[in-house]
Structures are given as structure tokens and as C-alpha cells.
Amino acid sequence: MSKIDYYELLEVTKTCSDGELKSSYRKLAMKWHPDKNPGNAEAEMRFKEISEAYDVLKDPQKRAAYDRFGHAAFDGGMGGGGAGAGFGNDFASTFSDIFDDLFGMAGNRRGGGGGGGAGGRGGRERGADLRYNMEITLEEAFGGKNATVRLPTSIVCETCSGSGAKPGTQPTSCRTCSGSGRIRQAQGFFTLERTCPTCQGRGQVIEDPCPACAGAGRTTRERTLEVAIPAGVEDGTRIRLGNEGEAGLRGGPPGDLYIFLSIAPHEFFQRDGADLFCRAPISMVTAALGGSFEVPTIDGDTTKVKVPEGTQSGKRFRLSAKGMPVLRTRTRGDMYVQVVVETPQNLTRRQRELLTEFDAECSKETHPESSGFFAKVRDFFAGEAE
């Protein structure tokens, strides 16, 4: 009985790519799978045929032989063994490709190396990463600092050196899974693999655990660390200290420690990136006649701000390179000072008289903005009345 052409079975052309071949196979395998067609002998036979075809065409060498000799390449002496001859052994791995793609099992099976579960072989598991929240002042963010961190964390057990076993003993290979950490069970066309329930995927069991750590290979203790905070850090900056996290189980590698920085509110400055902002009240006389005043800077010094004649409330003055340093550079941001003209309060009689005289002598030239505004208001209402 002649066999159907493999390309025809998989509904592809001879020039199809590997991706097109796999995509077509996946679709057909799901269509003709026996579980979707219970009791259908024809579906079961078609499923076996397309799986056999894919097993040949997915392999570059087998595909080349098939393209040259057809089915004869696998019948008898043309390359030995044939697709049909090896079908029983290769079928599980062939069909597993589709499940790897559909359910993401490939990475676990190929990358785990037999360790299984959350840990590797021998029960060595990486320690957890730790987070530590630290608040610093704006001045500390400006200049940087060396901070001391104290935190309780897991460290390698000194009694058993992280093995988890009582001194003088060693963990033994798990008898249930023979040290692989995984158990395989064949069910029809499928080979199911699950974590060994005895060793929890570690491949080893500790029959005589360490009395100091109860077999965990680590104990809890407060640690003191020095953290270098660079100048220019911002609120929310994260500093990573490699291998300073929780110790791994049974001698596994430690995790990392992450320092999350927050900057306390400042009584004078507000920050936006590398720039600083502040508000400064000035008298009405200074705003009208001009003058100067001093403001503090973030580096602990003071600087003078010159106010020109006729300065209005809300005017902002820029002080170049008086802001925060830019992280890991030698540049600094700017400082912006916004002036607020303060209205006099608690006036004496004489002061009132002087202000009244001043107001009587004011003209459009002395108050151009207010004069222009009220002129527009009058024009508006005059237009409404017409």
C-alpha cells in the first residue's frame, strides 16, 4: 500500500519554512487528536500519520533524504530505521513539541536540567530578594552620604555550612525519583512529568537535619551594612546590593538587597529633577524701587538676588547652577526664586496718609496693567448697554 506524501499530509508545500511546517502540524494535530475524536479509528490513524510526517520533515537531514528518495529513504536499507520503525520511541518527543508551544513547558523541561521545582538538584535554592526603605534629607541627596543599614535577614548556617545536614552527615539521593527531582508517568500517547513529592523537586533528602537550622541551611540574624548613596539621587531611586539579600536554602546563592530611597519634604525648597524652586516675599517698596535680597542655597551658602525696579508679584529669577547635581555627572541644575510682593499691614496714620497721597498722584503710567484691565471692563459693559 502506497503512503500519502508527507507534504500533502501536512498541507504544506516542499518550499515551506520550518515555522510554516510547525504551524500546520499544530493545527492538524489538534484537529485529529484522539481525545477530540473518541472512538474514531480513522482520526487516530490520521493523527499517527501526520505525526510520522512531521517527525521526518522537522529534521533537516531526514527532510533532505525524503525530498531526494521519498518514502524509500526510510524503507529498508536507504538510511535504516525509518520513520515508522522509530515511531514508537520518537512519538512522545515529537508530539511534545506542540505541547511545549501551547503550554510553555519547553523552558522548564530543557532548562531545569533535572533539578525541578523551585530549587535545583541537591535542594540548593536561591535566596529571596529583600527591600529596605530609607528616607534621606534633600541636603543628603545633594551631597551624597554613607548610610548604615541594619536589618534582620537569613544568613548561611555556620553549623552545617549551608548543607542543612547534621555535621558529619550528608544529604542522600532521593529514592523515589533517583535524584532527578521529577517523576514521569506514561499515559497513552503522553508522558507526564511532575515534581517528586518526596524531595519536593530537590533530588536529595536530609535524613539527619542540622539542629541549628532544622535542615534549612540558614539562620536569621541582624546584619549591618554600609550603603554609599551617590550625590543627586531622586525620590524613588533604587540601589541594588548584589548577594546581600536572603541566604539561599541548603547552600544556594543569596538574593539581592534593594534600597528604595525617599526624600523628606524640605521647608524651603521644592525639587523638580535637578532644578530647585523657592518663594521669597519682598516689600512693596523693594518691588517698586528695586533692590536686592539674599536667599540660602542647598549647599549651605547664600546668594544675592537683584530685583529690578517695577518687579511684579510672581516674577521668577533664575540662578544658574545653584540646583541639585545631576547623578553621576559634574553638572548641576538651576535654582528658581519666585518673588511675592507683600502688601503692608498694620499701617500707622502717617503711612496711610502717604499711601493716599501716592494713590492720588498715580496715573496710567504707574499702573499700566490695572489701568488697561479696568479700561477693558468699561468697554465691555458699555458694549452690553448699547
QUIKA-V607578 format. One record per backbone hydrogen bond with DSSP energy under -1.0 kcal/mol. NH is the residue of the N-H (numbers start at 1). CO is the residue of the C=O. Records with the same first field share a line. If there is no record, write none. Layout:
NH: CO / CO
This chain:
9: 5
10: 6
12: 7
16: 13
21: 17
22: 18
23: 19
24: 20
25: 21
26: 22
27: 23
28: 24
29: 25
30: 26
31: 27
32: 28
36: 33
40: 37
44: 40
45: 41
46: 42
47: 43
48: 44
49: 45
50: 46
51: 47
52: 48
53: 49
54: 50
55: 51
56: 52
57: 53
58: 54
63: 59
64: 60
65: 61
66: 62
67: 63
68: 64
69: 65
70: 66
72: 69
73: 70
74: 71
75: 72
82: 80
86: 82
90: 86
91: 87
94: 90
95: 91
96: 92
97: 94
99: 95
100: 96
101: 97
102: 98
103: 99
104: 100
109: 105
110: 106
111: 107
112: 108
115: 112
120: 124
122: 202
123: 120
125: 249
127: 253
130: 256
132: 258
134: 260
136: 262
141: 137
142: 138
143: 139
144: 140
145: 229
147: 227
149: 225
151: 223
153: 221
155: 219
157: 217
161: 157
163: 160
166: 208
169: 166
172: 205
174: 203
180: 177
183: 194
185: 192
187: 190
190: 187
192: 185
194: 183
196: 181
200: 196
202: 199
205: 172
210: 164
214: 210
216: 213
219: 155
221: 153
223: 151
225: 149
227: 147
229: 145
232: 141
233: 230
236: 261
237: 234
239: 259
241: 257
244: 241
245: 255
246: 128
247: 154
248: 252
249: 125
250: 216
252: 249
255: 246
257: 241
258: 130
259: 239
260: 132
261: 237
262: 134
264: 136
270: 277
272: 275
275: 272
276: 334
277: 270
278: 336
280: 338
282: 340
287: 283
288: 284
289: 285
290: 286
291: 307
293: 305
295: 303
297: 301
300: 297
303: 295
305: 293
307: 291
311: 287 / 308
314: 339
315: 312
317: 337
319: 335
322: 319
323: 333
324: 274
326: 331
329: 326
333: 324
335: 319
336: 276
337: 317
338: 278
339: 315
340: 280
342: 282
352: 348
353: 349
354: 350
355: 351
356: 352
357: 353
358: 354
359: 355
360: 356
361: 357
367: 363
371: 367
372: 368
373: 369
374: 370
375: 371
376: 372
377: 373
378: 374
379: 375
380: 376
381: 377
382: 378
383: 379
384: 380
385: 381
386: 382
